Amino acid sequence: MTLNQIGLIGYGEVGKIFCAGLKIQPGVNAVAAWDLKFASASTRDAERYHASAAGVQACASMQALCEASTLILCAVTASNTLSVAQEAALHIRPGSVFLDLNSASPGTKQQCAVAIEAAGAHYVEAGVMTSVPPYGIKVPMLLGGAKAAELASALGAWGLDAKHVSDTLGIASAIKMSRSVMIKGLEALVIESYATARAYGVENHVLPTLQETFPSIDWQKQGAYFFSRVVQHGKRRAEEMRESAHTVREAGFEPLMATAIAAKHQWVADQAAQGVFEGLAKDARWQDYADRLIAKAAAF
């Protein structure tokens, strides 16, 4: 397994982190990236400048990236997981490795694998088990697929926390997506519960009861973190939860909770897009976010 030429599909938050962390690893000769933002007039200059300053080659197309890479990491939005893998399959080099970091259902990952492996490359799924920024490239990942054990060993030599969980595709994603129902669901519940309590002026009664029931959680701090992350990444989280809903459905269950969680995250994303939270500091309290929602509701 040759991993000396690395390519990132998706030069967003996660893509930038992995580019920076992988280009300094021993044996890596070059790191390249492709993102639709490289071709858009409104974002092209800033994104290409960022890549150049970071020592990353900004490719002109998906084809150019695939032709330049022996290890491709894909970090796009959940809804684009399959279409991006299918496009990459048109250009990927036989024998190269495609590591799919996206949050998608087992069925979606299996469809991706069919496309990539039909082109003679190796598909490995990754279940990224928590938020990337606090960990960087050492974020815990579960890998699945025929080449997962070999790739986990290679990435482990670089200090990454990548563990092989199964040669069968879909297992790593099932773990990830089942966890997402709980974690993203907790985020949605906190936002709805806290904002409602704040609207009624009863938060000083509600939060202490949570603290008593679950004393290991700092509910004030956790609330602020949940609000901030969903406000910042609600659209992406909503897409992930739609894939979680697919996962539940693929298991034979009606995804009542996952669907509702997706709707809540999308609603917060829509509020953010309308400027409801504009101007709030990064360290804003959860009360600050809730007050903006309350003021928006009162205006209608």
Backbone as CSV, one residue per row, in Angstrom:
resi,resn,N_x,N_y,N_z,CA_x,CA_y,CA_z,C_x,C_y,C_z
1,MET,0.852,-1.195,0.000,0.000,0.000,0.000,0.887,1.243,0.000
2,THR,0.805,2.003,-1.086,1.613,3.207,-1.241,0.781,4.435,-0.908
3,LEU,1.240,5.220,0.065,0.461,6.357,0.538,1.235,7.664,0.431
4,ASN,2.140,7.734,-0.521,3.043,8.891,-0.562,2.432,10.128,-1.210
5,GLN,1.361,9.964,-1.984,0.709,11.101,-2.637,-0.739,11.155,-2.151
6,ILE,-1.043,12.178,-1.369,-2.348,12.238,-0.697,-3.220,13.304,-1.346
7,GLY,-4.476,12.941,-1.547,-5.441,13.878,-2.095,-6.649,14.001,-1.186
8,LEU,-7.150,15.215,-1.010,-8.355,15.485,-0.216,-9.454,15.973,-1.138
9,ILE,-10.572,15.280,-1.136,-11.762,15.785,-1.819,-12.610,16.489,-0.764
10,GLY,-12.738,17.800,-0.913,-13.437,18.603,0.091,-12.441,19.390,0.912
11,TYR,-12.265,20.659,0.587,-11.303,21.498,1.299,-12.044,22.431,2.252
12,GLY,-12.881,21.803,3.108,-13.578,22.544,4.147,-12.837,22.431,5.463
13,GLU,-13.550,22.536,6.560,-12.921,22.475,7.871,-12.135,21.187,8.061
14,VAL,-12.767,20.055,7.785,-12.113,18.763,7.973,-10.993,18.572,6.957
15,GLY,-11.249,18.922,5.708,-10.222,18.773,4.680,-8.976,19.574,4.973
16,LYS,-9.143,20.798,5.432,-7.989,21.641,5.761,-7.183,21.043,6.921
17,ILE,-7.879,20.504,7.911,-7.195,19.904,9.063,-6.377,18.700,8.632
18,PHE,-6.959,17.845,7.806,-6.238,16.648,7.376,-5.098,16.990,6.426
19,CYS,-5.284,17.971,5.573,-4.180,18.386,4.705,-2.987,18.848,5.528
20,ALA,-3.247,19.697,6.516,-2.169,20.232,7.345,-1.475,19.136,8.133
21,GLY,-2.257,18.184,8.655,-1.672,17.146,9.488,-0.954,16.056,8.720
22,LEU,-1.408,15.755,7.516,-0.827,14.648,6.754,0.389,15.057,5.931
23,LYS,0.466,16.317,5.542,1.584,16.701,4.672,2.933,16.664,5.382
24,ILE,2.926,16.621,6.720,4.187,16.580,7.470,4.569,15.163,7.887
25,GLN,3.797,14.169,7.442,4.089,12.801,7.844,5.244,12.218,7.021
26,PRO,6.043,11.341,7.623,7.172,10.749,6.897,6.701,9.945,5.695
27,GLY,7.393,10.141,4.589,7.067,9.406,3.377,6.054,10.086,2.483
28,VAL,5.406,11.139,2.961,4.422,11.856,2.146,5.155,12.868,1.269
29,ASN,5.012,12.698,-0.039,5.706,13.571,-0.977,4.904,14.813,-1.344
30,ALA,3.581,14.665,-1.362,2.748,15.792,-1.777,1.333,15.609,-1.252
31,VAL,0.665,16.739,-1.019,-0.744,16.733,-0.633,-1.485,17.679,-1.576
32,ALA,-2.562,17.172,-2.157,-3.364,17.956,-3.084,-4.809,17.969,-2.600
33,ALA,-5.586,18.893,-3.129,-6.991,18.985,-2.744,-7.822,19.407,-3.939
34,TRP,-9.078,19.001,-3.910,-10.054,19.470,-4.896,-11.338,19.813,-4.162
35,ASP,-11.887,20.943,-4.517,-13.148,21.392,-3.948,-13.832,22.264,-4.991
36,LEU,-15.151,22.189,-5.061,-15.882,23.035,-5.996,-15.613,24.516,-5.744
37,LYS,-15.222,24.855,-4.515,-14.911,26.257,-4.201,-13.689,26.751,-4.972
38,PHE,-12.850,25.834,-5.434,-11.690,26.233,-6.235,-12.109,26.738,-7.618
39,ALA,-13.322,26.383,-8.039,-13.786,26.763,-9.371,-14.828,27.881,-9.353
40,SER,-15.324,28.227,-8.158,-16.353,29.258,-8.046,-15.719,30.643,-7.990
41,ALA,-16.263,31.563,-8.772,-15.701,32.918,-8.828,-15.719,33.609,-7.467
42,SER,-16.720,33.306,-6.645,-16.864,33.993,-5.361,-15.903,33.473,-4.289
43,THR,-15.403,32.267,-4.446,-14.547,31.664,-3.417,-13.167,31.242,-3.933
44,ARG,-12.998,31.238,-5.240,-11.790,30.670,-5.847,-10.511,31.284,-5.301
45,ASP,-10.402,32.582,-5.306,-9.146,33.236,-4.935,-8.784,32.969,-3.474
46,ALA,-9.742,33.122,-2.580,-9.464,32.943,-1.150,-9.090,31.490,-0.834
47,GLU,-9.816,30.539,-1.420,-9.548,29.132,-1.117,-8.234,28.670,-1.729
48,ARG,-7.949,29.101,-2.920,-6.675,28.731,-3.551,-5.499,29.375,-2.814
49,TYR,-5.690,30.589,-2.346,-4.633,31.247,-1.564,-4.375,30.479,-0.270
50,HIS,-5.453,30.057,0.398,-5.310,29.290,1.632,-4.529,28.011,1.362
51,ALA,-4.869,27.316,0.291,-4.188,26.067,-0.028,-2.706,26.316,-0.312
52,SER,-2.420,27.332,-1.090,-1.036,27.642,-1.428,-0.221,27.978,-0.182
53,ALA,-0.805,28.773,0.698,-0.112,29.145,1.933,0.129,27.944,2.829
54,ALA,-0.747,26.946,2.728,-0.617,25.748,3.555,0.252,24.675,2.915
55,GLY,0.772,24.953,1.729,1.603,23.968,1.046,0.810,22.846,0.410
56,VAL,-0.427,23.144,0.048,-1.322,22.158,-0.554,-1.581,22.542,-2.000
57,GLN,-1.472,21.576,-2.893,-1.752,21.833,-4.303,-3.261,21.889,-4.524
58,ALA,-3.760,23.004,-5.022,-5.174,23.135,-5.341,-5.388,22.657,-6.767
59,CYS,-6.029,21.499,-6.907,-6.205,20.908,-8.222,-7.310,21.620,-9.002
60,ALA,-7.218,21.519,-10.311,-8.177,22.193,-11.177,-9.446,21.386,-11.381
61,SER,-9.419,20.095,-11.004,-10.585,19.245,-11.227,-10.467,17.980,-10.385
62,MET,-11.572,17.256,-10.310,-11.553,15.947,-9.658,-10.587,15.010,-10.378
63,GLN,-10.594,15.053,-11.684,-9.701,14.193,-12.458,-8.247,14.453,-12.111
64,ALA,-7.865,15.721,-12.024,-6.478,16.060,-11.706,-6.095,15.543,-10.329
65,LEU,-7.000,15.656,-9.364,-6.719,15.163,-8.019,-6.521,13.654,-8.025
66,CYS,-7.426,12.943,-8.671,-7.356,11.479,-8.676,-6.090,10.984,-9.364
67,GLU,-5.727,11.637,-10.442,-4.532,11.220,-11.171,-3.257,11.494,-10.389
68,ALA,-3.306,12.415,-9.428,-2.114,12.782,-8.658,-2.001,12.045,-7.326
69,SER,-2.972,11.194,-6.978,-3.052,10.665,-5.611,-3.017,9.136,-5.547
70,THR,-2.316,8.641,-4.526,-2.356,7.203,-4.239,-3.253,6.911,-3.037
71,LEU,-3.485,7.917,-2.199,-4.449,7.830,-1.099,-5.364,9.044,-1.193
72,ILE,-6.653,8.788,-1.361,-7.645,9.869,-1.449,-8.533,9.815,-0.223
73,LEU,-8.651,10.933,0.466,-9.589,11.064,1.575,-10.746,11.926,1.102
74,CYS,-11.955,11.462,1.348,-13.138,12.194,0.918,-13.851,12.761,2.126
75,ALA,-13.978,14.083,2.179,-14.625,14.765,3.305,-15.574,15.815,2.750
76,VAL,-16.736,15.359,2.279,-17.746,16.263,1.731,-19.011,16.155,2.578
77,THR,-20.052,16.867,2.193,-21.296,16.777,2.951,-21.945,15.416,2.704
78,ALA,-22.730,14.974,3.678,-23.307,13.632,3.626,-24.123,13.405,2.363
79,SER,-24.870,14.413,1.940,-25.743,14.246,0.781,-24.974,14.042,-0.517
80,ASN,-23.696,14.418,-0.539,-22.874,14.280,-1.742,-21.970,13.046,-1.715
81,THR,-22.072,12.244,-0.681,-21.168,11.102,-0.515,-21.139,10.208,-1.746
82,LEU,-22.295,9.749,-2.192,-22.347,8.797,-3.300,-21.966,9.438,-4.623
83,SER,-22.491,10.625,-4.907,-22.190,11.246,-6.203,-20.711,11.567,-6.343
84,VAL,-20.060,11.968,-5.256,-18.629,12.275,-5.315,-17.815,11.000,-5.526
85,ALA,-18.170,9.920,-4.842,-17.463,8.651,-5.034,-17.624,8.164,-6.465
86,GLN,-18.801,8.317,-7.024,-19.029,7.877,-8.406,-18.231,8.718,-9.386
87,GLU,-18.121,10.011,-9.116,-17.306,10.857,-9.987,-15.828,10.499,-9.868
88,ALA,-15.372,10.283,-8.627,-13.969,9.915,-8.426,-13.646,8.597,-9.116
89,ALA,-14.603,7.677,-9.138,-14.380,6.366,-9.750,-14.074,6.466,-11.243
90,LEU,-14.503,7.552,-11.872,-14.240,7.735,-13.297,-12.763,8.017,-13.570
91,HIS,-12.028,8.477,-12.555,-10.657,8.943,-12.761,-9.641,8.292,-11.827
92,ILE,-10.067,7.556,-10.825,-9.160,7.068,-9.797,-8.139,6.077,-10.364
93,ARG,-6.947,6.115,-9.834,-5.883,5.236,-10.298,-6.079,3.834,-9.743
94,PRO,-5.993,2.792,-10.570,-6.082,1.420,-10.061,-5.023,1.174,-8.989
95,GLY,-5.419,0.515,-7.919,-4.488,0.220,-6.835,-4.431,1.281,-5.763
96,SER,-4.991,2.454,-6.025,-4.994,3.509,-5.007,-6.074,3.221,-3.973
97,VAL,-6.044,3.987,-2.875,-6.975,3.779,-1.764,-7.882,4.994,-1.627
98,PHE,-9.176,4.740,-1.482,-10.172,5.786,-1.301,-10.725,5.645,0.108
99,LEU,-10.378,6.579,1.001,-10.832,6.556,2.385,-11.998,7.525,2.533
100,ASP,-13.178,6.988,2.785,-14.401,7.776,2.842,-14.686,8.195,4.277
101,LEU,-14.463,9.476,4.581,-14.667,10.008,5.925,-16.094,10.484,6.170
102,ASN,-16.927,10.438,5.169,-18.245,11.048,5.256,-19.197,10.279,6.161
103,SER,-20.139,11.006,6.732,-21.155,10.408,7.594,-22.319,9.959,6.723
104,ALA,-22.334,8.682,6.382,-23.362,8.149,5.497,-23.778,6.768,5.973
105,SER,-24.929,6.333,5.507,-25.470,5.048,5.951,-24.652,3.890,5.388
106,PRO,-24.766,2.712,6.005,-24.070,1.530,5.464,-24.413,1.272,4.001
107,GLY,-25.683,1.436,3.644,-26.085,1.204,2.265,-25.428,2.171,1.302
108,THR,-25.321,3.431,1.698,-24.659,4.429,0.856,-23.186,4.097,0.699
109,LYS,-22.527,3.721,1.785,-21.106,3.376,1.717,-20.885,2.155,0.820
110,GLN,-21.775,1.196,0.883,-21.646,-0.001,0.048,-21.785,0.346,-1.431
111,GLN,-22.668,1.282,-1.748,-22.801,1.731,-3.133,-21.536,2.455,-3.591
112,CYS,-20.948,3.247,-2.707,-19.689,3.923,-3.026,-18.600,2.914,-3.339
113,ALA,-18.541,1.866,-2.530,-17.512,0.838,-2.706,-17.639,0.147,-4.056
114,VAL,-18.858,-0.110,-4.471,-19.074,-0.746,-5.774,-18.447,0.089,-6.886
115,ALA,-18.664,1.390,-6.845,-18.130,2.274,-7.883,-16.608,2.330,-7.851
116,ILE,-16.041,2.522,-6.669,-14.587,2.669,-6.542,-13.874,1.368,-6.894
117,GLU,-14.374,0.266,-6.414,-13.687,-1.007,-6.634,-13.854,-1.505,-8.060
118,ALA,-14.927,-1.099,-8.732,-15.088,-1.442,-10.151,-14.002,-0.781,-10.998
119,ALA,-13.435,0.317,-10.477,-12.367,1.026,-11.181,-10.987,0.468,-10.844
120,GLY,-10.939,-0.564,-9.993,-9.669,-1.184,-9.654,-8.966,-0.588,-8.455
121,ALA,-9.656,0.318,-7.744,-9.085,0.918,-6.531,-9.671,0.232,-5.300
122,HIS,-9.182,0.621,-4.122,-9.613,0.012,-2.864,-10.432,1.027,-2.063
123,TYR,-11.618,0.602,-1.638,-12.495,1.477,-0.865,-12.448,1.089,0.610
124,VAL,-12.228,2.083,1.474,-12.238,1.880,2.921,-13.186,2.913,3.520
125,GLU,-14.132,2.441,4.312,-15.042,3.372,4.986,-14.458,3.763,6.336
126,ALA,-14.761,4.986,6.742,-14.341,5.461,8.059,-15.555,5.979,8.808
127,GLY,-15.687,5.546,10.037,-16.659,6.141,10.940,-15.905,7.086,11.851
128,VAL,-16.030,8.389,11.605,-15.337,9.396,12.419,-16.193,9.617,13.656
129,MET,-15.648,9.285,14.827,-16.477,9.079,15.997,-16.736,10.310,16.865
130,THR,-16.142,11.424,16.509,-16.416,12.655,17.256,-16.016,13.844,16.400
131,SER,-16.190,15.035,16.914,-15.861,16.236,16.169,-14.360,16.301,15.886
132,VAL,-13.995,16.667,14.660,-12.593,16.637,14.251,-11.742,17.743,14.886
133,PRO,-12.212,19.014,14.938,-11.303,20.100,15.354,-10.547,19.897,16.665
134,PRO,-11.167,19.365,17.738,-10.364,19.251,18.961,-9.212,18.242,18.847
135,TYR,-9.352,17.282,17.935,-8.377,16.195,17.829,-7.449,16.335,16.632
136,GLY,-7.854,17.062,15.616,-7.073,17.104,14.398,-7.085,15.753,13.710
137,ILE,-5.970,15.392,13.103,-5.919,14.117,12.379,-5.929,12.919,13.325
138,LYS,-5.823,13.161,14.626,-5.865,12.074,15.601,-7.275,11.810,16.111
139,VAL,-8.269,12.324,15.410,-9.656,12.057,15.774,-9.907,10.551,15.697
140,PRO,-10.601,9.968,16.657,-10.870,8.522,16.612,-11.686,8.145,15.383
141,MET,-11.190,7.140,14.657,-11.861,6.659,13.454,-11.944,5.142,13.480
142,LEU,-13.052,4.610,13.033,-13.223,3.171,12.860,-13.228,2.881,11.370
143,LEU,-12.401,1.934,10.939,-12.267,1.631,9.517,-12.870,0.278,9.181
144,GLY,-13.477,0.196,7.999,-14.055,-1.044,7.532,-13.770,-1.267,6.061
145,GLY,-13.677,-2.548,5.673,-13.409,-2.901,4.286,-12.248,-3.862,4.180
146,ALA,-12.071,-4.417,2.992,-11.042,-5.443,2.790,-9.633,-4.936,3.088
147,LYS,-9.389,-3.661,2.845,-8.066,-3.075,3.085,-8.014,-2.257,4.372
148,ALA,-9.051,-2.364,5.205,-9.135,-1.515,6.399,-8.020,-1.805,7.400
149,ALA,-7.718,-3.076,7.618,-6.681,-3.429,8.594,-5.320,-2.897,8.155
150,GLU,-5.025,-3.055,6.878,-3.740,-2.590,6.351,-3.650,-1.066,6.430
151,LEU,-4.723,-0.392,6.081,-4.703,1.063,6.131,-4.639,1.560,7.571
152,ALA,-5.360,0.915,8.479,-5.316,1.311,9.886,-3.890,1.220,10.428
153,SER,-3.186,0.176,10.035,-1.796,0.017,10.476,-0.918,1.139,9.935
154,ALA,-1.104,1.478,8.658,-0.299,2.538,8.049,-0.595,3.892,8.682
155,LEU,-1.861,4.193,8.905,-2.225,5.463,9.522,-1.789,5.514,10.979
156,GLY,-1.851,4.375,11.636,-1.391,4.311,13.029,0.079,4.645,13.151
157,ALA,0.858,4.273,12.156,2.290,4.594,12.166,2.524,6.092,12.086
158,TRP,1.536,6.826,11.598,1.603,8.291,11.538,1.004,8.936,12.781
159,GLY,0.548,8.117,13.718,-0.013,8.642,14.953,-1.503,8.847,14.931
160,LEU,-2.173,8.426,13.845,-3.615,8.580,13.779,-4.297,7.510,14.621
161,ASP,-5.447,7.842,15.146,-6.235,6.905,15.961,-7.248,6.205,15.060
162,ALA,-6.736,5.313,14.204,-7.574,4.592,13.249,-7.584,3.120,13.625
163,LYS,-8.765,2.573,13.855,-8.903,1.177,14.283,-9.718,0.388,13.263
164,HIS,-9.220,-0.774,12.920,-9.945,-1.684,12.029,-11.033,-2.384,12.834
165,VAL,-12.290,-2.299,12.368,-13.381,-2.952,13.092,-13.997,-4.104,12.321
166,SER,-13.884,-4.092,10.985,-14.500,-5.166,10.213,-14.016,-5.135,8.771
167,ASP,-13.895,-6.329,8.177,-13.621,-6.410,6.747,-14.908,-6.195,5.945
168,THR,-16.034,-6.253,6.610,-17.331,-6.089,5.961,-17.712,-4.619,5.925
169,LEU,-17.988,-4.129,4.742,-18.376,-2.729,4.611,-19.746,-2.484,5.224
170,GLY,-19.871,-1.385,5.932,-21.125,-0.993,6.543,-21.099,-1.051,8.051
171,ILE,-20.220,-1.875,8.613,-20.180,-2.026,10.070,-19.694,-0.737,10.728
172,ALA,-18.591,-0.169,10.227,-18.059,1.069,10.811,-19.086,2.190,10.708
173,SER,-19.772,2.267,9.571,-20.777,3.315,9.400,-21.986,3.087,10.292
174,ALA,-22.356,1.824,10.496,-23.486,1.526,11.383,-23.186,1.980,12.806
175,ILE,-21.943,1.783,13.234,-21.540,2.242,14.567,-21.637,3.761,14.646
176,LYS,-21.063,4.412,13.650,-21.048,5.876,13.620,-22.464,6.446,13.591
177,MET,-23.301,5.920,12.706,-24.619,6.514,12.522,-25.551,6.210,13.688
178,SER,-25.408,5.053,14.298,-26.203,4.755,15.492,-25.832,5.709,16.621
179,ARG,-24.544,5.991,16.751,-24.086,6.951,17.755,-24.626,8.349,17.449
180,SER,-24.673,8.696,16.168,-25.132,10.031,15.781,-26.578,10.270,16.189
181,VAL,-27.413,9.232,16.128,-28.800,9.392,16.569,-28.825,9.887,18.013
182,MET,-27.942,9.338,18.842,-27.891,9.737,20.249,-27.266,11.121,20.432
183,ILE,-26.096,11.346,19.833,-25.375,12.599,20.064,-26.088,13.784,19.422
184,LYS,-26.433,13.664,18.143,-27.137,14.760,17.483,-28.535,14.932,18.075
185,GLY,-29.110,13.821,18.548,-30.405,13.915,19.215,-30.309,14.688,20.513
186,LEU,-29.231,14.473,21.262,-29.036,15.209,22.503,-28.869,16.695,22.223
187,GLU,-28.143,17.014,21.148,-27.998,18.421,20.766,-29.365,19.046,20.485
188,ALA,-30.178,18.342,19.702,-31.501,18.861,19.348,-32.382,19.011,20.586
189,LEU,-32.318,18.035,21.480,-33.122,18.099,22.702,-32.709,19.265,23.590
190,VAL,-31.405,19.463,23.740,-30.915,20.557,24.569,-31.371,21.899,24.003
191,ILE,-31.235,22.085,22.705,-31.636,23.356,22.100,-33.128,23.606,22.306
192,GLU,-33.936,22.584,22.085,-35.376,22.767,22.241,-35.768,22.963,23.703
193,SER,-35.187,22.161,24.583,-35.516,22.253,26.010,-35.047,23.579,26.604
194,TYR,-33.787,23.950,26.330,-33.239,25.155,26.923,-33.949,26.414,26.419
195,ALA,-34.199,26.481,25.113,-34.860,27.668,24.569,-36.275,27.810,25.129
196,THR,-36.968,26.687,25.269,-38.318,26.717,25.828,-38.285,27.146,27.295
197,ALA,-37.358,26.572,28.063,-37.234,26.941,29.477,-36.910,28.427,29.620
198,ARG,-36.036,28.920,28.753,-35.664,30.336,28.785,-36.872,31.218,28.455
199,ALA,-37.677,30.792,27.489,-38.859,31.569,27.107,-39.853,31.691,28.253
200,TYR,-39.953,30.657,29.071,-40.863,30.676,30.220,-40.191,31.229,31.484
201,GLY,-38.881,31.487,31.414,-38.157,31.998,32.567,-37.925,30.962,33.649
202,VAL,-37.844,29.683,33.275,-37.714,28.616,34.278,-36.393,27.861,34.155
203,GLU,-35.417,28.422,33.416,-34.163,27.687,33.224,-33.417,27.443,34.528
204,ASN,-33.564,28.339,35.494,-32.868,28.157,36.773,-33.493,27.057,37.629
205,HIS,-34.636,26.573,37.200,-35.243,25.413,37.853,-34.935,24.132,37.070
206,VAL,-34.902,24.241,35.743,-34.714,23.057,34.893,-33.281,22.544,34.952
207,LEU,-32.299,23.427,34.767,-30.916,22.969,34.675,-30.405,22.314,35.956
208,PRO,-30.743,22.828,37.138,-30.295,22.133,38.350,-30.834,20.705,38.457
209,THR,-32.037,20.451,37.931,-32.554,19.085,37.978,-31.772,18.175,37.038
210,LEU,-31.331,18.720,35.908,-30.479,17.940,35.007,-29.140,17.644,35.672
211,GLN,-28.592,18.663,36.358,-27.319,18.493,37.045,-27.422,17.424,38.128
212,GLU,-28.551,17.385,38.805,-28.750,16.390,39.859,-28.869,14.987,39.281
213,THR,-29.564,14.870,38.152,-29.770,13.556,37.543,-28.521,13.045,36.849
214,PHE,-27.788,13.950,36.168,-26.566,13.581,35.447,-25.430,14.479,35.928
215,PRO,-24.887,14.227,37.116,-23.917,15.147,37.725,-22.577,15.232,37.012
216,SER,-22.274,14.286,36.147,-20.974,14.318,35.466,-20.942,15.303,34.309
217,ILE,-22.088,15.843,33.923,-22.173,16.776,32.796,-22.324,18.206,33.310
218,ASP,-21.521,19.107,32.783,-21.682,20.530,33.061,-22.735,21.045,32.086
219,TRP,-23.987,21.137,32.512,-25.086,21.418,31.601,-25.068,22.834,31.052
220,GLN,-24.504,23.776,31.811,-24.361,25.133,31.290,-23.345,25.151,30.144
221,LYS,-22.184,24.593,30.392,-21.117,24.584,29.398,-21.496,23.736,28.191
222,GLN,-22.086,22.565,28.449,-22.470,21.678,27.358,-23.547,22.322,26.494
223,GLY,-24.460,23.037,27.145,-25.497,23.722,26.389,-24.926,24.753,25.437
224,ALA,-23.968,25.542,25.908,-23.332,26.550,25.054,-22.622,25.889,23.880
225,TYR,-21.950,24.776,24.153,-21.227,24.071,23.088,-22.196,23.523,22.050
226,PHE,-23.276,22.902,22.512,-24.251,22.341,21.576,-24.864,23.427,20.699
227,PHE,-25.280,24.524,21.313,-25.853,25.623,20.527,-24.853,26.105,19.477
228,SER,-23.621,26.346,19.888,-22.632,26.925,18.979,-22.333,25.996,17.810
229,ARG,-22.211,24.694,18.079,-21.877,23.751,17.011,-23.025,23.593,16.023
230,VAL,-24.241,23.546,16.532,-25.381,23.388,15.624,-25.607,24.661,14.824
231,VAL,-25.443,25.825,15.457,-25.561,27.077,14.717,-24.526,27.139,13.599
232,GLN,-23.315,26.684,13.898,-22.229,26.747,12.921,-22.354,25.668,11.848
233,HIS,-22.791,24.474,12.235,-22.764,23.336,11.314,-24.117,22.636,11.191
234,GLY,-25.196,23.365,11.419,-26.515,22.748,11.410,-26.873,22.087,10.087
235,LYS,-26.539,22.722,8.977,-26.861,22.156,7.666,-26.166,20.810,7.486
236,ARG,-24.877,20.769,7.818,-24.122,19.525,7.685,-24.654,18.459,8.630
237,ARG,-25.007,18.867,9.857,-25.541,17.914,10.820,-26.904,17.385,10.378
238,ALA,-27.714,18.247,9.781,-29.015,17.800,9.283,-28.836,16.747,8.193
239,GLU,-27.878,16.964,7.306,-27.614,15.985,6.254,-27.146,14.661,6.861
240,GLU,-26.292,14.741,7.864,-25.836,13.527,8.535,-27.002,12.776,9.163
241,MET,-27.919,13.516,9.760,-29.052,12.860,10.398,-30.016,12.256,9.378
242,ARG,-30.078,12.801,8.197,-30.872,12.150,7.151,-30.240,10.819,6.771
243,GLU,-28.911,10.779,6.775,-28.233,9.509,6.532,-28.432,8.556,7.714
244,SER,-28.491,9.103,8.919,-28.799,8.270,10.081,-30.199,7.681,9.939
245,ALA,-31.119,8.485,9.413,-32.474,7.986,9.175,-32.455,6.852,8.162
246,HIS,-31.631,6.988,7.116,-31.480,5.891,6.158,-30.947,4.646,6.851
247,THR,-30.005,4.847,7.766,-29.419,3.719,8.498,-30.489,2.994,9.302
248,VAL,-31.309,3.749,10.000,-32.401,3.158,10.782,-33.364,2.409,9.861
249,ARG,-33.689,3.020,8.739,-34.618,2.414,7.786,-34.014,1.135,7.186
250,GLU,-32.721,1.165,6.887,-32.051,-0.025,6.352,-32.077,-1.176,7.350
251,ALA,-32.155,-0.847,8.638,-32.235,-1.876,9.679,-33.651,-2.419,9.833
252,GLY,-34.628,-1.792,9.148,-35.990,-2.270,9.191,-36.905,-1.512,10.123
253,PHE,-36.440,-0.352,10.627,-37.240,0.438,11.557,-37.655,1.761,10.931
254,GLU,-38.760,2.312,11.423,-39.180,3.638,10.987,-38.361,4.686,11.751
255,PRO,-37.638,5.557,11.053,-36.728,6.508,11.721,-37.439,7.736,12.271
256,LEU,-38.329,7.525,13.208,-39.111,8.640,13.744,-38.225,9.675,14.431
257,MET,-37.320,9.208,15.271,-36.463,10.132,16.009,-35.419,10.774,15.100
258,ALA,-34.755,9.972,14.279,-33.709,10.508,13.409,-34.262,11.568,12.465
259,THR,-35.470,11.353,11.963,-36.092,12.324,11.070,-36.379,13.631,11.801
260,ALA,-36.873,13.522,13.024,-37.162,14.729,13.807,-35.881,15.475,14.158
261,ILE,-34.827,14.744,14.476,-33.543,15.377,14.804,-33.009,16.131,13.594
262,ALA,-33.108,15.517,12.423,-32.668,16.184,11.193,-33.440,17.480,10.984
263,ALA,-34.734,17.431,11.234,-35.567,18.622,11.053,-35.162,19.732,12.016
264,LYS,-34.832,19.385,13.250,-34.434,20.392,14.238,-33.107,21.043,13.854
265,HIS,-32.153,20.232,13.428,-30.861,20.779,13.009,-31.027,21.672,11.782
266,GLN,-31.870,21.257,10.856,-32.101,22.068,9.666,-32.769,23.389,10.044
267,TRP,-33.693,23.343,11.003,-34.363,24.558,11.454,-33.360,25.546,12.040
268,VAL,-32.437,25.055,12.870,-31.415,25.943,13.442,-30.533,26.502,12.330
269,ALA,-30.169,25.651,11.364,-29.361,26.116,10.238,-30.083,27.213,9.466
270,ASP,-31.383,27.049,9.298,-32.171,28.069,8.593,-32.188,29.388,9.369
271,GLN,-32.299,29.312,10.702,-32.262,30.527,11.517,-30.909,31.225,11.362
272,ALA,-29.853,30.439,11.360,-28.513,31.011,11.201,-28.373,31.683,9.842
273,ALA,-28.903,31.031,8.803,-28.812,31.594,7.452,-29.575,32.908,7.340
274,GLN,-30.598,33.081,8.154,-31.396,34.315,8.159,-30.770,35.411,9.027
275,GLY,-29.603,35.111,9.643,-28.897,36.116,10.429,-29.342,36.234,11.870
276,VAL,-30.107,35.273,12.355,-30.640,35.349,13.723,-29.513,35.423,14.758
277,PHE,-28.400,34.744,14.498,-27.315,34.680,15.491,-26.139,35.584,15.121
278,GLU,-26.345,36.437,14.159,-25.256,37.280,13.671,-24.691,38.148,14.797
279,GLY,-23.347,38.174,14.875,-22.685,39.018,15.857,-22.396,38.368,17.185
280,LEU,-22.920,37.159,17.409,-22.624,36.489,18.677,-21.166,36.030,18.711
281,ALA,-20.545,36.187,19.852,-19.147,35.783,20.006,-19.029,34.259,20.014
282,LYS,-17.835,33.775,19.719,-17.601,32.329,19.706,-17.841,31.709,21.076
283,ASP,-17.595,32.490,22.120,-17.777,31.989,23.481,-19.122,32.416,24.076
284,ALA,-20.091,32.675,23.227,-21.408,33.106,23.711,-22.047,32.048,24.600
285,ARG,-22.843,32.487,25.564,-23.552,31.571,26.439,-24.733,30.962,25.684
286,TRP,-25.223,29.833,26.180,-26.396,29.257,25.533,-27.582,30.204,25.638
287,GLN,-27.622,30.978,26.732,-28.714,31.935,26.913,-28.740,32.982,25.785
288,ASP,-27.557,33.364,25.294,-27.485,34.346,24.224,-28.123,33.800,22.939
289,TYR,-27.825,32.529,22.647,-28.439,31.897,21.474,-29.951,31.778,21.667
290,ALA,-30.378,31.323,22.850,-31.802,31.156,23.117,-32.544,32.486,23.023
291,ASP,-31.931,33.553,23.523,-32.582,34.863,23.472,-32.820,35.319,22.035
292,ARG,-31.890,34.995,21.137,-32.085,35.348,19.732,-33.274,34.591,19.139
293,LEU,-33.408,33.324,19.504,-34.532,32.533,19.009,-35.852,33.046,19.578
294,ILE,-35.825,33.408,20.841,-37.034,33.928,21.493,-37.457,35.253,20.851
295,ALA,-36.496,36.114,20.592,-36.807,37.403,19.958,-37.357,37.195,18.552
296,LYS,-36.815,36.219,17.831,-37.314,35.927,16.477,-38.761,35.439,16.557
297,ALA,-39.037,34.541,17.518,-40.389,34.012,17.655,-41.377,35.121,18.031
298,ALA,-40.939,36.058,18.879,-41.817,37.128,19.343,-42.142,38.127,18.229
299,ALA,-41.277,38.148,17.217,-41.474,39.103,16.127,-42.558,38.648,15.162
300,PHE,-43.020,37.413,15.322,-44.039,36.887,14.399,-45.350,36.617,15.130
